[in-house]
Amino acid sequence: MNREYHRWYSSRLGRDMEVLLFGHSGEPVLLLPTSKGRFYQAEDFGLIGALADRIQAGRYVVVCADSVDEESWFNTSIHPHDRVARHDAYEQYLVHEVVPLLMSRSTGGRLTLGGCSFGGFHTYNIGLRHPNTFRRLLSMGGKFETEDFLDGHQDESVYYHSCMQWLPGVSDTAQLTALRRVEMVLAVGEHDFCRPSNENLSKLLWSKDIGNHLAIWWGGTHDWPVWRQMIQHYLPW
């Protein structure tokens, strides 16, 4: 399998960022790590191995991005507004720096954004804001509320970076049309503590006539063996 390490200075984040790229051709997939996770996490915990046959066959090109969670959502040393601002810089880094690299190496097809646990949170928090960029969203065991990270603080920036807050107010026809074109998968274990959050987001999306697939993984928990099965199922041949 083709495996590449890339590192460059991101002016948006003001520091070096690292990614791993796997594959030589195929549809583009961007995977985000769990909370405070690193760019090598998906490889270390077997998600890349679960897709190895498909990657080697040229079905997918996968980029695994780094996170800045310790500088944003989990950084209690700064004001909640600044935590969200740091996250926004990370979002801009992904969209304007990582995605172009991935697209330059893929051979076409829809761009999938995916992740497990906090990576699932990022998948929908970012992906729903960019429906013309990310055409498929795959969350595995995600949780989508932001209140626990912001000490009760609320402002316009918080509002627009929490899909559970801004989605109910969407009425723009063009925005709704774009969102309805995105394939959305919310996969969560039957016994995962994040299951209610997935059910709530699925219901909210349907209330806007935004189609989505809520997949309850029977017997599943909030753990890597379940997520490896999920990614094999939802990134098929």
C-alpha positions, 0 to 999 in steps of 0.5 A: 500500500502506498503510504506518505507522510506530509508536514507543512507550516499552516499559516491558518494555525500558525504551526506545523501540521502533519498528515498521513496519506494512503493509496494511489487512486480512487475516491477521496476520504478524509479521516479525523481522529478521536479527542486529542488524537493524532494523525497516526491514530487511524493507522495504529487502531486498525481503521486503515488496516480494515480498508487495506484491500480497498486502498490497495485496489485503488478504491480509495485515497485516504488522508488522516489528519491531525487535531488541535483539540487540546488547543480548542475544545479542551483548552480550559485555560482560554475563554470559550470564545477563543476555543471556538475561534481556534477550532474555526482556524482548524476547520479552515486548515482542513478545508483549504489545505488538507482537502486540496492535497487529498483531491489532487491525489484522488481520481474523482468521486465524492469526498467523504469526511469521517471519524470516530467518537470526537472525530464523528463530532467534527465530521458533522460539525464541519461537514454540515457547514460545507455541504458543497465540499464534503458530499458524504459524512460518516460518523461512528460513535459521535456526539454532537452537542458542544455545551460541555466544552464551553462552560455555558458560554454562548455567542454567535460564533458558538451558535454557528459552530454547533450543528444542534443549534444552527440547524433548526433555524435553517430556512435558506432554500439553496442551503437546504438543497445543498445539505439534502444532496449530502449522503449522511451516515450516523453509525452508533453502537446499541450500547454506546453512551453517544446513541441518544445524541445520534438519534437526536441529530437524525431526528433534527435532520429529518425535521428539515427533510434532510435524509440520513441513515441512522445505523444502530450497531446492535450489541456495539459499544463505544470502541475501536473493534466496532468502528473497524466493522463500521468503516468496512461496511460504510466504505464498501467496494 
